[in-house]
Amino acid sequence: MSYNNLKRGIPELRKLMGKQLFVGVQGSEGKIAMIAHVMEFGAHIKPINGKYLTIPSENVPHGRSARDYKDLHFVTRGNGKGILINKDGQVMFYLVPKVDIPGRHYFTETYDTHIVEWTQKYRKQVHEILMGRQTADGCMEYMGQVVVRDIRKAIVDWKVPHNAPATVARKHGVDNPLIDTGRLVASITHEVRRS
């Protein structure tokens, strides 16, 4: 290691010490942040303004709710459940008294699986900084991309716990519990902040 490398590297290491990497859904507000939280930790959902939650069937276009339809009729299925059908007898919504969404710990499991690998990559980046071949900003950008890539891959590859049968039917047989519109995957980003 030459003096010139250290001369360039040490100031960059000082800059690196003043930076923090944040990965996930940036910002704590909005629907996607809520979805990310529910997918990670699960949720127990009960109706607020009625007896039932309405779960769309595969016959309902994405984003539509029971309130969008005027011609629905209630049919009981027993066990405290029912369905809403249209005038043609087509099942439009399943009525349930509650929904339990299991936690799918895509974030924490990715962290647990990759932390050793990420630490090794970070150490190599620090070495490159000392050798004068990398900058603090370049190191943080590289690490952010690595972590985001691994979390996004975990979301895409996630399999269990499986979706409920009604959800699989609505998604035309696709059973990827963390993928519906792709917004969750796209929302995983990184941000470098000063500490």
N, C-alpha and C positions, 0 to 999 in steps of 0.2 A: 504494500500500500504506500503510495507516494504522498509526499507533503501536499502536492497540488490537489490530490483527491480529497484529503482531509480538509484542506482549506475550503473546498466547495461543499463537502459533505456535512461538516459540523454545523454550519448555519442552517442547512436544510433539516438536520435532525432537530435543531431547536424549534424550527417552524412546525415540524411534525408533532412535537410534544404539546403544541398549542392547538391541536386539531382533534375533533371527535367525529366518528362516523356513525350516522344514524341510518338504519335500514328498516323498511317496512312501509306502511301506508303513512305518508307524510301528512301531518296535520291531524288533529284529533276529532274533527267534526265531519259531518256528512254521512251519507248512506253507506258509502263504501268502507269507511272506517268502522261503522257498526257491523257490517257484514264480515269484515276481517276479524273482528273481535268474536262474533258469534261462531264463525267457522273454527277459530282457534280454541275457544273455551266452551262452546255449546250454549244452549239456552233452553229455558222452560217457558213456553208461550201459552198464555191463556187469553180468551176473548175479553175485551174491555167493555164493549157496548152491546153484547148479546150473549147467547148461550153457546154459540159455535164459532169456530174459526172456519173460513171457507178456503179449501185447498183446490186450486184449479186442476181439472182433468186434462188429458191430452187434447181435448176438443176445444180448449180455450186458448186463444192467441196470447202470446207472452205480453204481460203488462196489463191484462184486462182483469177486472174484479167482478164479483157477483153484482155489485151496484150498477155495472154497465149494462145489465140485462134486465128487461122488464117482464119477460114471459117465463120465468123460472118457477118450478113447482117443487115443493118439499116432499120427499119420500123417506120414510124411516127405514133404517136397516137394522135396528136393534143395537144393543150394547151402547146406548147413548150416542149413536152415530146416525147420520142420514146422508142423503144426497139431494142435490138440486138438479132437476132435469129440465130441458127445454120442451116446447110444445110437440116436438117430434120424438120425445122419449130418450133423447141423447143425454148421457150424464155430463154435466158441465162442471159441477163442484162437489167435492166430498166435504161433509160437515163433521167436524171432530171437536170434542170439548177441550182438547189441549194438544200441543205438539211439543215433543221433547227432541231437540236437535242435539245429537252427541258432539262432543268436542273432537275436532280433528286437528291435532296439535302439529300442524305443518310447520309452524315457525320454531317452536321449542325443539321439536324432533330434528329439524334441519340443523339447528344450532348444536345440539348434542352430537349429531352424527359428524359434523364438519369442523368443529372447533379446533381440533388438533391440526387438521389440514390447513385451516385458515391461519392458525398461528405460525405454522411453518412457512406459508407463503408470505406472511407479514415479515417474518425474520429475514427472508430472502430480500424483500423489498428494502428493509433497513440496511442490509449489507450493500445493496446496490446504491443506496443513498451515500453510504460511507465511501464507496468507490467512485463517487462522482458521476454515476451513470443514471441516477434517478433523482427526482425532486420529491419534496413532501406532498405537493399537490398531486403529482403523478402516482405516488404510492397510494394515497387515499382514494383516488379515482379508480385505480386498479382493484383495490380491495373491495370498494363499493360494488363494482361490476361483478366480481367473483361471488360475493355474498348474495346479491340480487339474483344472479343466475341460478345459484343453488336453491334458493327459496322458491323461485318460479318453477324450477324443475320439480321440486317436491309437490307443489300444488297440482301440476299437470299429471304427475305420476300417482297421486293419492288414490287408494282403492277402498280402504275400510276405515270406519264402518260405512257400509253401503248406503245409498239413498233409499228412501221408502219406495215401495212399489209404485205408488201414484206419481212420485217424482220421476222415476225411471220411465214410466209410460209417457209423461208430459215431455220428457226429453228424447222421445222416440227410441227408447231402448238403451240410451247412453247412461252409464252408471259411473260417472266421475263425480264424486261428492263435492269437489271444490270448484268445478267448472260449470258455469251456466252460460253466462254471456261473455266471459273472458275478462271482465272488468277487474276482478280480484288479482289475477296474474299481472295485468298491466299496471295496477296501482302499486305494486311492490317496486319501490325505487330507493335510491340512496341520496343522502345529503351530507355534506361535510360542513361542520360548524366549528367555530372557534371555541375552545374550552375556557 
